[in-house]
Amino acid sequence: MSDRTIMFPLNNDKRHNLRITLFEVYEALEEKGYNPISQIVGYLISGDPTYITNHKDARTNMTKLDRDELLKTLIKFYLSN
């Protein structure tokens, strides 16, 4: 058994799930009157789920995502566009 880190590529289904969840969380935050960008950034930086509202199960759905994977995907997207 190797102790090397293995990288698994993020398939399109996972990428699609990240995108859909992020949109849903954004909309839930906006509906509750929050600044969605600031709240999502606060969560991504701190890991504190209270940055995300419970409205429409946004907090539950957001915390199911892997924060590191979401950040990697966002940075890759930003740098490629």
PDB file with one MODEL, atoms N, CA, C and O in Angstrom:
MODEL        1
ATOM      1  N   MET A   1       0.844  -1.186   0.000  1.00  0.00           N
ATOM      2  CA  MET A   1       0.000   0.000   0.000  1.00  0.00           C
ATOM      3  C   MET A   1       0.882   1.239   0.000  1.00  0.00           C
ATOM      4  O   MET A   1       1.861   1.322   0.742  1.00  0.00           O
ATOM      5  N   SER A   2       0.528   2.182  -0.828  1.00  0.00           N
ATOM      6  CA  SER A   2       1.300   3.407  -0.977  1.00  0.00           C
ATOM      7  C   SER A   2       0.738   4.516  -0.094  1.00  0.00           C
ATOM      8  O   SER A   2      -0.469   4.580   0.141  1.00  0.00           O
ATOM      9  N   ASP A   3       1.618   5.386   0.394  1.00  0.00           N
ATOM     10  CA  ASP A   3       1.156   6.515   1.195  1.00  0.00           C
ATOM     11  C   ASP A   3       1.127   7.802   0.363  1.00  0.00           C
ATOM     12  O   ASP A   3       1.040   8.905   0.905  1.00  0.00           O
ATOM     13  N   ARG A   4       1.202   7.640  -0.952  1.00  0.00           N
ATOM     14  CA  ARG A   4       1.154   8.805  -1.847  1.00  0.00           C
ATOM     15  C   ARG A   4      -0.277   9.316  -1.958  1.00  0.00           C
ATOM     16  O   ARG A   4      -1.233   8.546  -1.864  1.00  0.00           O
ATOM     17  N   THR A   5      -0.410  10.613  -2.158  1.00  0.00           N
ATOM     18  CA  THR A   5      -1.714  11.213  -2.387  1.00  0.00           C
ATOM     19  C   THR A   5      -2.157  10.912  -3.797  1.00  0.00           C
ATOM     20  O   THR A   5      -1.397  11.072  -4.752  1.00  0.00           O
ATOM     21  N   ILE A   6      -3.387  10.477  -3.917  1.00  0.00           N
ATOM     22  CA  ILE A   6      -3.935  10.166  -5.233  1.00  0.00           C
ATOM     23  C   ILE A   6      -4.944  11.242  -5.589  1.00  0.00           C
ATOM     24  O   ILE A   6      -5.819  11.571  -4.788  1.00  0.00           O
ATOM     25  N   MET A   7      -4.821  11.792  -6.790  1.00  0.00           N
ATOM     26  CA  MET A   7      -5.748  12.811  -7.266  1.00  0.00           C
ATOM     27  C   MET A   7      -6.813  12.143  -8.127  1.00  0.00           C
ATOM     28  O   MET A   7      -6.494  11.407  -9.061  1.00  0.00           O
ATOM     29  N   PHE A   8      -8.063  12.398  -7.812  1.00  0.00           N
ATOM     30  CA  PHE A   8      -9.157  11.904  -8.622  1.00  0.00           C
ATOM     31  C   PHE A   8      -9.775  13.089  -9.347  1.00  0.00           C
ATOM     32  O   PHE A   8     -10.127  14.085  -8.715  1.00  0.00           O
ATOM     33  N   PRO A   9      -9.913  12.996 -10.659  1.00  0.00           N
ATOM     34  CA  PRO A   9     -10.509  14.117 -11.382  1.00  0.00           C
ATOM     35  C   PRO A   9     -11.981  14.295 -11.000  1.00  0.00           C
ATOM     36  O   PRO A   9     -12.686  13.322 -10.733  1.00  0.00           O
ATOM     37  N   LEU A  10     -12.423  15.529 -10.979  1.00  0.00           N
ATOM     38  CA  LEU A  10     -13.802  15.837 -10.656  1.00  0.00           C
ATOM     39  C   LEU A  10     -14.636  15.629 -11.914  1.00  0.00           C
ATOM     40  O   LEU A  10     -14.447  16.328 -12.909  1.00  0.00           O
ATOM     41  N   ASN A  11     -15.546  14.679 -11.873  1.00  0.00           N
ATOM     42  CA  ASN A  11     -16.332  14.398 -13.073  1.00  0.00           C
ATOM     43  C   ASN A  11     -17.411  15.457 -13.268  1.00  0.00           C
ATOM     44  O   ASN A  11     -17.674  16.265 -12.377  1.00  0.00           O
ATOM     45  N   ASN A  12     -18.025  15.441 -14.434  1.00  0.00           N
ATOM     46  CA  ASN A  12     -19.023  16.448 -14.781  1.00  0.00           C
ATOM     47  C   ASN A  12     -20.233  16.424 -13.856  1.00  0.00           C
ATOM     48  O   ASN A  12     -20.815  17.474 -13.584  1.00  0.00           O
ATOM     49  N   ASP A  13     -20.626  15.248 -13.367  1.00  0.00           N
ATOM     50  CA  ASP A  13     -21.769  15.165 -12.453  1.00  0.00           C
ATOM     51  C   ASP A  13     -21.484  15.909 -11.157  1.00  0.00           C
ATOM     52  O   ASP A  13     -22.337  16.642 -10.657  1.00  0.00           O
ATOM     53  N   LYS A  14     -20.299  15.723 -10.619  1.00  0.00           N
ATOM     54  CA  LYS A  14     -19.939  16.422  -9.380  1.00  0.00           C
ATOM     55  C   LYS A  14     -19.853  17.923  -9.611  1.00  0.00           C
ATOM     56  O   LYS A  14     -20.303  18.709  -8.778  1.00  0.00           O
ATOM     57  N   ARG A  15     -19.281  18.316 -10.729  1.00  0.00           N
ATOM     58  CA  ARG A  15     -19.178  19.733 -11.072  1.00  0.00           C
ATOM     59  C   ARG A  15     -20.576  20.342 -11.200  1.00  0.00           C
ATOM     60  O   ARG A  15     -20.827  21.451 -10.727  1.00  0.00           O
ATOM     61  N   HIS A  16     -21.474  19.606 -11.842  1.00  0.00           N
ATOM     62  CA  HIS A  16     -22.847  20.067 -12.009  1.00  0.00           C
ATOM     63  C   HIS A  16     -23.527  20.202 -10.645  1.00  0.00           C
ATOM     64  O   HIS A  16     -24.242  21.174 -10.403  1.00  0.00           O
ATOM     65  N   ASN A  17     -23.308  19.232  -9.754  1.00  0.00           N
ATOM     66  CA  ASN A  17     -23.880  19.280  -8.413  1.00  0.00           C
ATOM     67  C   ASN A  17     -23.359  20.489  -7.639  1.00  0.00           C
ATOM     68  O   ASN A  17     -24.126  21.165  -6.954  1.00  0.00           O
ATOM     69  N   LEU A  18     -22.064  20.761  -7.745  1.00  0.00           N
ATOM     70  CA  LEU A  18     -21.491  21.936  -7.087  1.00  0.00           C
ATOM     71  C   LEU A  18     -22.184  23.202  -7.578  1.00  0.00           C
ATOM     72  O   LEU A  18     -22.560  24.068  -6.789  1.00  0.00           O
ATOM     73  N   ARG A  19     -22.343  23.292  -8.886  1.00  0.00           N
ATOM     74  CA  ARG A  19     -22.924  24.489  -9.489  1.00  0.00           C
ATOM     75  C   ARG A  19     -24.378  24.681  -9.059  1.00  0.00           C
ATOM     76  O   ARG A  19     -24.776  25.777  -8.662  1.00  0.00           O
ATOM     77  N   ILE A  20     -25.159  23.619  -9.140  1.00  0.00           N
ATOM     78  CA  ILE A  20     -26.576  23.699  -8.764  1.00  0.00           C
ATOM     79  C   ILE A  20     -26.715  24.082  -7.289  1.00  0.00           C
ATOM     80  O   ILE A  20     -27.505  24.962  -6.947  1.00  0.00           O
ATOM     81  N   THR A  21     -25.962  23.431  -6.433  1.00  0.00           N
ATOM     82  CA  THR A  21     -26.029  23.726  -4.997  1.00  0.00           C
ATOM     83  C   THR A  21     -25.637  25.161  -4.719  1.00  0.00           C
ATOM     84  O   THR A  21     -26.288  25.842  -3.926  1.00  0.00           O
ATOM     85  N   LEU A  22     -24.583  25.625  -5.361  1.00  0.00           N
ATOM     86  CA  LEU A  22     -24.133  27.007  -5.158  1.00  0.00           C
ATOM     87  C   LEU A  22     -25.209  28.000  -5.585  1.00  0.00           C
ATOM     88  O   LEU A  22     -25.448  28.987  -4.890  1.00  0.00           O
ATOM     89  N   PHE A  23     -25.858  27.752  -6.715  1.00  0.00           N
ATOM     90  CA  PHE A  23     -26.952  28.619  -7.161  1.00  0.00           C
ATOM     91  C   PHE A  23     -28.114  28.603  -6.172  1.00  0.00           C
ATOM     92  O   PHE A  23     -28.678  29.651  -5.858  1.00  0.00           O
ATOM     93  N   GLU A  24     -28.470  27.427  -5.686  1.00  0.00           N
ATOM     94  CA  GLU A  24     -29.581  27.315  -4.740  1.00  0.00           C
ATOM     95  C   GLU A  24     -29.274  28.035  -3.429  1.00  0.00           C
ATOM     96  O   GLU A  24     -30.136  28.714  -2.870  1.00  0.00           O
ATOM     97  N   VAL A  25     -28.047  27.884  -2.943  1.00  0.00           N
ATOM     98  CA  VAL A  25     -27.641  28.565  -1.714  1.00  0.00           C
ATOM     99  C   VAL A  25     -27.649  30.075  -1.935  1.00  0.00           C
ATOM    100  O   VAL A  25     -28.123  30.828  -1.084  1.00  0.00           O
ATOM    101  N   TYR A  26     -27.132  30.509  -3.058  1.00  0.00           N
ATOM    102  CA  TYR A  26     -27.118  31.934  -3.410  1.00  0.00           C
ATOM    103  C   TYR A  26     -28.539  32.493  -3.380  1.00  0.00           C
ATOM    104  O   TYR A  26     -28.780  33.535  -2.771  1.00  0.00           O
ATOM    105  N   GLU A  27     -29.471  31.813  -4.025  1.00  0.00           N
ATOM    106  CA  GLU A  27     -30.863  32.276  -4.081  1.00  0.00           C
ATOM    107  C   GLU A  27     -31.506  32.315  -2.692  1.00  0.00           C
ATOM    108  O   GLU A  27     -32.232  33.254  -2.367  1.00  0.00           O
ATOM    109  N   ALA A  28     -31.239  31.299  -1.882  1.00  0.00           N
ATOM    110  CA  ALA A  28     -31.806  31.260  -0.529  1.00  0.00           C
ATOM    111  C   ALA A  28     -31.282  32.429   0.309  1.00  0.00           C
ATOM    112  O   ALA A  28     -32.043  33.069   1.035  1.00  0.00           O
ATOM    113  N   LEU A  29     -29.989  32.702   0.207  1.00  0.00           N
ATOM    114  CA  LEU A  29     -29.409  33.823   0.944  1.00  0.00           C
ATOM    115  C   LEU A  29     -29.999  35.153   0.472  1.00  0.00           C
ATOM    116  O   LEU A  29     -30.314  36.028   1.279  1.00  0.00           O
ATOM    117  N   GLU A  30     -30.139  35.286  -0.821  1.00  0.00           N
ATOM    118  CA  GLU A  30     -30.697  36.512  -1.404  1.00  0.00           C
ATOM    119  C   GLU A  30     -32.149  36.708  -0.940  1.00  0.00           C
ATOM    120  O   GLU A  30     -32.544  37.820  -0.587  1.00  0.00           O
ATOM    121  N   GLU A  31     -32.933  35.636  -0.941  1.00  0.00           N
ATOM    122  CA  GLU A  31     -34.328  35.712  -0.503  1.00  0.00           C
ATOM    123  C   GLU A  31     -34.446  36.162   0.941  1.00  0.00           C
ATOM    124  O   GLU A  31     -35.403  36.846   1.304  1.00  0.00           O
ATOM    125  N   LYS A  32     -33.489  35.788   1.759  1.00  0.00           N
ATOM    126  CA  LYS A  32     -33.513  36.172   3.170  1.00  0.00           C
ATOM    127  C   LYS A  32     -32.910  37.556   3.420  1.00  0.00           C
ATOM    128  O   LYS A  32     -32.877  38.023   4.559  1.00  0.00           O
ATOM    129  N   GLY A  33     -32.433  38.211   2.356  1.00  0.00           N
ATOM    130  CA  GLY A  33     -31.924  39.575   2.488  1.00  0.00           C
ATOM    131  C   GLY A  33     -30.439  39.688   2.797  1.00  0.00           C
ATOM    132  O   GLY A  33     -29.953  40.771   3.122  1.00  0.00           O
ATOM    133  N   TYR A  34     -29.720  38.583   2.699  1.00  0.00           N
ATOM    134  CA  TYR A  34     -28.282  38.606   2.939  1.00  0.00           C
ATOM    135  C   TYR A  34     -27.523  38.966   1.660  1.00  0.00           C
ATOM    136  O   TYR A  34     -28.076  38.903   0.562  1.00  0.00           O
ATOM    137  N   ASN A  35     -26.268  39.337   1.812  1.00  0.00           N
ATOM    138  CA  ASN A  35     -25.375  39.505   0.667  1.00  0.00           C
ATOM    139  C   ASN A  35     -24.793  38.117   0.395  1.00  0.00           C
ATOM    140  O   ASN A  35     -23.898  37.671   1.114  1.00  0.00           O
ATOM    141  N   PRO A  36     -25.299  37.426  -0.647  1.00  0.00           N
ATOM    142  CA  PRO A  36     -24.900  36.028  -0.866  1.00  0.00           C
ATOM    143  C   PRO A  36     -23.405  35.823  -1.062  1.00  0.00           C
ATOM    144  O   PRO A  36     -22.844  34.852  -0.556  1.00  0.00           O
ATOM    145  N   ILE A  37     -22.764  36.711  -1.780  1.00  0.00           N
ATOM    146  CA  ILE A  37     -21.326  36.553  -2.029  1.00  0.00           C
ATOM    147  C   ILE A  37     -20.555  36.621  -0.709  1.00  0.00           C
ATOM    148  O   ILE A  37     -19.715  35.764  -0.434  1.00  0.00           O
ATOM    149  N   SER A  38     -20.837  37.625   0.091  1.00  0.00           N
ATOM    150  CA  SER A  38     -20.133  37.770   1.377  1.00  0.00           C
ATOM    151  C   SER A  38     -20.374  36.576   2.295  1.00  0.00           C
ATOM    152  O   SER A  38     -19.454  36.100   2.961  1.00  0.00           O
ATOM    153  N   GLN A  39     -21.605  36.101   2.326  1.00  0.00           N
ATOM    154  CA  GLN A  39     -21.936  34.972   3.192  1.00  0.00           C
ATOM    155  C   GLN A  39     -21.241  33.690   2.735  1.00  0.00           C
ATOM    156  O   GLN A  39     -20.711  32.943   3.558  1.00  0.00           O
ATOM    157  N   ILE A  40     -21.242  33.435   1.431  1.00  0.00           N
ATOM    158  CA  ILE A  40     -20.602  32.223   0.914  1.00  0.00           C
ATOM    159  C   ILE A  40     -19.092  32.292   1.120  1.00  0.00           C
ATOM    160  O   ILE A  40     -18.473  31.298   1.499  1.00  0.00           O
ATOM    161  N   VAL A  41     -18.501  33.448   0.875  1.00  0.00           N
ATOM    162  CA  VAL A  41     -17.060  33.614   1.102  1.00  0.00           C
ATOM    163  C   VAL A  41     -16.739  33.412   2.578  1.00  0.00           C
ATOM    164  O   VAL A  41     -15.760  32.745   2.915  1.00  0.00           O
ATOM    165  N   GLY A  42     -17.546  33.974   3.447  1.00  0.00           N
ATOM    166  CA  GLY A  42     -17.339  33.791   4.890  1.00  0.00           C
ATOM    167  C   GLY A  42     -17.352  32.326   5.271  1.00  0.00           C
ATOM    168  O   GLY A  42     -16.520  31.874   6.057  1.00  0.00           O
ATOM    169  N   TYR A  43     -18.292  31.585   4.716  1.00  0.00           N
ATOM    170  CA  TYR A  43     -18.362  30.150   4.987  1.00  0.00           C
ATOM    171  C   TYR A  43     -17.145  29.416   4.438  1.00  0.00           C
ATOM    172  O   TYR A  43     -16.555  28.584   5.127  1.00  0.00           O
ATOM    173  N   LEU A  44     -16.771  29.723   3.204  1.00  0.00           N
ATOM    174  CA  LEU A  44     -15.642  29.022   2.579  1.00  0.00           C
ATOM    175  C   LEU A  44     -14.329  29.288   3.321  1.00  0.00           C
ATOM    176  O   LEU A  44     -13.493  28.393   3.446  1.00  0.00           O
ATOM    177  N   ILE A  45     -14.152  30.495   3.802  1.00  0.00           N
ATOM    178  CA  ILE A  45     -12.918  30.840   4.518  1.00  0.00           C
ATOM    179  C   ILE A  45     -12.900  30.232   5.921  1.00  0.00           C
ATOM    180  O   ILE A  45     -11.891  29.665   6.342  1.00  0.00           O
ATOM    181  N   SER A  46     -14.009  30.349   6.636  1.00  0.00           N
ATOM    182  CA  SER A  46     -14.020  29.946   8.039  1.00  0.00           C
ATOM    183  C   SER A  46     -14.478  28.507   8.275  1.00  0.00           C
ATOM    184  O   SER A  46     -14.066  27.865   9.241  1.00  0.00           O
ATOM    185  N   GLY A  47     -15.329  28.012   7.386  1.00  0.00           N
ATOM    186  CA  GLY A  47     -15.923  26.695   7.623  1.00  0.00           C
ATOM    187  C   GLY A  47     -17.100  26.752   8.575  1.00  0.00           C
ATOM    188  O   GLY A  47     -17.677  25.716   8.906  1.00  0.00           O
ATOM    189  N   ASP A  48     -17.467  27.946   9.023  1.00  0.00           N
ATOM    190  CA  ASP A  48     -18.574  28.125   9.955  1.00  0.00           C
ATOM    191  C   ASP A  48     -19.897  28.099   9.194  1.00  0.00           C
ATOM    192  O   ASP A  48     -20.182  29.025   8.433  1.00  0.00           O
ATOM    193  N   PRO A  49     -20.709  27.061   9.381  1.00  0.00           N
ATOM    194  CA  PRO A  49     -21.951  26.934   8.609  1.00  0.00           C
ATOM    195  C   PRO A  49     -23.005  27.993   8.928  1.00  0.00           C
ATOM    196  O   PRO A  49     -23.974  28.139   8.183  1.00  0.00           O
ATOM    197  N   THR A  50     -22.829  28.738  10.031  1.00  0.00           N
ATOM    198  CA  THR A  50     -23.840  29.756  10.356  1.00  0.00           C
ATOM    199  C   THR A  50     -23.820  30.925   9.374  1.00  0.00           C
ATOM    200  O   THR A  50     -24.713  31.773   9.413  1.00  0.00           O
ATOM    201  N   TYR A  51     -22.829  30.987   8.502  1.00  0.00           N
ATOM    202  CA  TYR A  51     -22.842  31.992   7.442  1.00  0.00           C
ATOM    203  C   TYR A  51     -23.944  31.698   6.420  1.00  0.00           C
ATOM    204  O   TYR A  51     -24.356  32.588   5.676  1.00  0.00           O
ATOM    205  N   ILE A  52     -24.413  30.467   6.386  1.00  0.00           N
ATOM    206  CA  ILE A  52     -25.415  30.043   5.412  1.00  0.00           C
ATOM    207  C   ILE A  52     -26.758  29.853   6.113  1.00  0.00           C
ATOM    208  O   ILE A  52     -26.841  29.185   7.144  1.00  0.00           O
ATOM    209  N   THR A  53     -27.794  30.440   5.552  1.00  0.00           N
ATOM    210  CA  THR A  53     -29.131  30.342   6.124  1.00  0.00           C
ATOM    211  C   THR A  53     -29.678  28.912   6.055  1.00  0.00           C
ATOM    212  O   THR A  53     -29.277  28.110   5.212  1.00  0.00           O
ATOM    213  N   ASN A  54     -30.602  28.624   6.966  1.00  0.00           N
ATOM    214  CA  ASN A  54     -31.307  27.339   6.937  1.00  0.00           C
ATOM    215  C   ASN A  54     -32.443  27.351   5.917  1.00  0.00           C
ATOM    216  O   ASN A  54     -32.985  26.302   5.566  1.00  0.00           O
ATOM    217  N   HIS A  55     -32.796  28.539   5.448  1.00  0.00           N
ATOM    218  CA  HIS A  55     -33.891  28.703   4.487  1.00  0.00           C
ATOM    219  C   HIS A  55     -33.677  27.778   3.293  1.00  0.00           C
ATOM    220  O   HIS A  55     -32.595  27.743   2.708  1.00  0.00           O
ATOM    221  N   LYS A  56     -34.714  27.033   2.939  1.00  0.00           N
ATOM    222  CA  LYS A  56     -34.691  26.093   1.810  1.00  0.00           C
ATOM    223  C   LYS A  56     -33.578  25.040   1.943  1.00  0.00           C
ATOM    224  O   LYS A  56     -33.052  24.562   0.938  1.00  0.00           O
ATOM    225  N   ASP A  57     -33.230  24.690   3.161  1.00  0.00           N
ATOM    226  CA  ASP A  57     -32.181  23.689   3.440  1.00  0.00           C
ATOM    227  C   ASP A  57     -30.821  24.065   2.858  1.00  0.00           C
ATOM    228  O   ASP A  57     -30.002  23.193   2.567  1.00  0.00           O
ATOM    229  N   ALA A  58     -30.585  25.364   2.689  1.00  0.00           N
ATOM    230  CA  ALA A  58     -29.331  25.827   2.085  1.00  0.00           C
ATOM    231  C   ALA A  58     -28.114  25.410   2.906  1.00  0.00           C
ATOM    232  O   ALA A  58     -27.106  24.982   2.344  1.00  0.00           O
ATOM    233  N   ARG A  59     -28.200  25.532   4.226  1.00  0.00           N
ATOM    234  CA  ARG A  59     -27.051  25.177   5.068  1.00  0.00           C
ATOM    235  C   ARG A  59     -26.728  23.692   4.957  1.00  0.00           C
ATOM    236  O   ARG A  59     -25.566  23.310   4.815  1.00  0.00           O
ATOM    237  N   THR A  60     -27.750  22.869   5.023  1.00  0.00           N
ATOM    238  CA  THR A  60     -27.546  21.419   4.918  1.00  0.00           C
ATOM    239  C   THR A  60     -26.906  21.067   3.578  1.00  0.00           C
ATOM    240  O   THR A  60     -25.945  20.300   3.519  1.00  0.00           O
ATOM    241  N   ASN A  61     -27.446  21.634   2.512  1.00  0.00           N
ATOM    242  CA  ASN A  61     -26.926  21.337   1.175  1.00  0.00           C
ATOM    243  C   ASN A  61     -25.494  21.844   0.993  1.00  0.00           C
ATOM    244  O   ASN A  61     -24.665  21.168   0.385  1.00  0.00           O
ATOM    245  N   MET A  62     -25.211  23.029   1.520  1.00  0.00           N
ATOM    246  CA  MET A  62     -23.863  23.595   1.371  1.00  0.00           C
ATOM    247  C   MET A  62     -22.841  22.771   2.156  1.00  0.00           C
ATOM    248  O   MET A  62     -21.730  22.539   1.678  1.00  0.00           O
ATOM    249  N   THR A  63     -23.209  22.336   3.344  1.00  0.00           N
ATOM    250  CA  THR A  63     -22.245  21.595   4.161  1.00  0.00           C
ATOM    251  C   THR A  63     -22.015  20.180   3.650  1.00  0.00           C
ATOM    252  O   THR A  63     -21.075  19.516   4.087  1.00  0.00           O
ATOM    253  N   LYS A  64     -22.851  19.706   2.737  1.00  0.00           N
ATOM    254  CA  LYS A  64     -22.621  18.409   2.109  1.00  0.00           C
ATOM    255  C   LYS A  64     -21.499  18.485   1.069  1.00  0.00           C
ATOM    256  O   LYS A  64     -20.905  17.468   0.709  1.00  0.00           O
ATOM    257  N   LEU A  65     -21.221  19.688   0.596  1.00  0.00           N
ATOM    258  CA  LEU A  65     -20.158  19.865  -0.403  1.00  0.00           C
ATOM    259  C   LEU A  65     -18.799  19.863   0.268  1.00  0.00           C
ATOM    260  O   LEU A  65     -18.667  20.284   1.418  1.00  0.00           O
ATOM    261  N   ASP A  66     -17.806  19.400  -0.435  1.00  0.00           N
ATOM    262  CA  ASP A  66     -16.422  19.456   0.026  1.00  0.00           C
ATOM    263  C   ASP A  66     -15.897  20.868  -0.258  1.00  0.00           C
ATOM    264  O   ASP A  66     -15.741  21.256  -1.416  1.00  0.00           O
ATOM    265  N   ARG A  67     -15.624  21.634   0.810  1.00  0.00           N
ATOM    266  CA  ARG A  67     -15.182  23.024   0.637  1.00  0.00           C
ATOM    267  C   ARG A  67     -13.924  23.129  -0.211  1.00  0.00           C
ATOM    268  O   ARG A  67     -13.832  24.011  -1.065  1.00  0.00           O
ATOM    269  N   ASP A  68     -12.957  22.250   0.006  1.00  0.00           N
ATOM    270  CA  ASP A  68     -11.718  22.291  -0.775  1.00  0.00           C
ATOM    271  C   ASP A  68     -11.998  22.073  -2.257  1.00  0.00           C
ATOM    272  O   ASP A  68     -11.443  22.764  -3.112  1.00  0.00           O
ATOM    273  N   GLU A  69     -12.856  21.115  -2.548  1.00  0.00           N
ATOM    274  CA  GLU A  69     -13.194  20.810  -3.939  1.00  0.00           C
ATOM    275  C   GLU A  69     -13.922  21.979  -4.581  1.00  0.00           C
ATOM    276  O   GLU A  69     -13.684  22.299  -5.746  1.00  0.00           O
ATOM    277  N   LEU A  70     -14.801  22.613  -3.831  1.00  0.00           N
ATOM    278  CA  LEU A  70     -15.523  23.776  -4.344  1.00  0.00           C
ATOM    279  C   LEU A  70     -14.559  24.924  -4.640  1.00  0.00           C
ATOM    280  O   LEU A  70     -14.657  25.560  -5.689  1.00  0.00           O
ATOM    281  N   LEU A  71     -13.640  25.187  -3.732  1.00  0.00           N
ATOM    282  CA  LEU A  71     -12.655  26.252  -3.954  1.00  0.00           C
ATOM    283  C   LEU A  71     -11.767  25.959  -5.156  1.00  0.00           C
ATOM    284  O   LEU A  71     -11.496  26.851  -5.960  1.00  0.00           O
ATOM    285  N   LYS A  72     -11.317  24.722  -5.284  1.00  0.00           N
ATOM    286  CA  LYS A  72     -10.495  24.338  -6.436  1.00  0.00           C
ATOM    287  C   LYS A  72     -11.261  24.558  -7.737  1.00  0.00           C
ATOM    288  O   LYS A  72     -10.718  25.095  -8.703  1.00  0.00           O
ATOM    289  N   THR A  73     -12.513  24.143  -7.755  1.00  0.00           N
ATOM    290  CA  THR A  73     -13.336  24.281  -8.956  1.00  0.00           C
ATOM    291  C   THR A  73     -13.544  25.748  -9.308  1.00  0.00           C
ATOM    292  O   THR A  73     -13.453  26.126 -10.476  1.00  0.00           O
ATOM    293  N   LEU A  74     -13.823  26.576  -8.303  1.00  0.00           N
ATOM    294  CA  LEU A  74     -14.021  28.006  -8.550  1.00  0.00           C
ATOM    295  C   LEU A  74     -12.753  28.673  -9.078  1.00  0.00           C
ATOM    296  O   LEU A  74     -12.818  29.489  -9.998  1.00  0.00           O
ATOM    297  N   ILE A  75     -11.620  28.336  -8.510  1.00  0.00           N
ATOM    298  CA  ILE A  75     -10.358  28.932  -8.950  1.00  0.00           C
ATOM    299  C   ILE A  75     -10.005  28.480 -10.363  1.00  0.00           C
ATOM    300  O   ILE A  75      -9.582  29.289 -11.189  1.00  0.00           O
ATOM    301  N   LYS A  76     -10.177  27.202 -10.638  1.00  0.00           N
ATOM    302  CA  LYS A  76      -9.923  26.706 -11.999  1.00  0.00           C
ATOM    303  C   LYS A  76     -10.822  27.402 -13.008  1.00  0.00           C
ATOM    304  O   LYS A  76     -10.364  27.799 -14.079  1.00  0.00           O
ATOM    305  N   PHE A  77     -12.093  27.551 -12.677  1.00  0.00           N
ATOM    306  CA  PHE A  77     -13.027  28.227 -13.571  1.00  0.00           C
ATOM    307  C   PHE A  77     -12.612  29.674 -13.788  1.00  0.00           C
ATOM    308  O   PHE A  77     -12.593  30.145 -14.925  1.00  0.00           O
ATOM    309  N   TYR A  78     -12.286  30.374 -12.735  1.00  0.00           N
ATOM    310  CA  TYR A  78     -11.891  31.780 -12.810  1.00  0.00           C
ATOM    311  C   TYR A  78     -10.645  31.954 -13.671  1.00  0.00           C
ATOM    312  O   TYR A  78     -10.589  32.854 -14.509  1.00  0.00           O
ATOM    313  N   LEU A  79      -9.667  31.114 -13.471  1.00  0.00           N
ATOM    314  CA  LEU A  79      -8.407  31.240 -14.213  1.00  0.00           C
ATOM    315  C   LEU A  79      -8.529  30.830 -15.676  1.00  0.00           C
ATOM    316  O   LEU A  79      -7.746  31.272 -16.516  1.00  0.00           O
ATOM    317  N   SER A  80      -9.502  29.993 -15.975  1.00  0.00           N
ATOM    318  CA  SER A  80      -9.662  29.548 -17.372  1.00  0.00           C
ATOM    319  C   SER A  80     -10.547  30.487 -18.188  1.00  0.00           C
ATOM    320  O   SER A  80     -10.650  30.332 -19.405  1.00  0.00           O
ATOM    321  N   ASN A  81     -11.182  31.452 -17.541  1.00  0.00           N
ATOM    322  CA  ASN A  81     -12.074  32.384 -18.263  1.00  0.00           C
ATOM    323  C   ASN A  81     -11.607  33.805 -18.200  1.00  0.00           C
ATOM    324  O   ASN A  81     -12.253  34.692 -18.758  1.00  0.00           O
TER     325      ASN A  81
ENDMDL
END
